Amino acid sequence: MTRNIEFFVEDIQFEIAKDRYAQWLSTILTKEYQYKSYEINYIFCSDEYLHTLNVDYLNHDTYTDIITFPLEVTEHLIRTDIFISIPRIRENAALYNQSESDELLRVMAHGLLHLFDMNDKTEAEKAAMREAESKLISLFHQL
């Protein structure tokens, strides 16, 4: 049984309270979704870095705040790389009148929720996704 959450930075300067975020993510995975094993890499990067990944791997010529690459997802195991644009987090926080830390939490949770088969294509799916994100953000603030 592997339980590993790592944080990396590419192409930007960024620091995160690794232990606190890892504890939050572990709580989500083990208590909220009953995963026994996980290997999750969060990679914080620039807009340009994430845009290049979006073009090269997904054939989308757009900027985005997050890309989740599920490497292996089964009933009891998640292995994934999740790339997050920090400049996009900052811009969206200002745009939506949110703190940068809550916007980061929202996007980090969003990436996981896609792995749990949540989508956000329709208005109903978007509403359910936002509700789930809010629940997970609240969990972070309770730890």
Protein Blocks (a to p, Z undefined) as FASTA:
>chain_A
ZZddddddehiacdddfklmmmmmmmmmmmmnopabdcdddddddfklmmmmmmmmnopa
cddfbdcddfbdcfkbccddddddfklmmmmmmmnopafklmmmmmmmmmmmmmnopacf
bmmlmmmmmmmmmmmmmmmmmZZ
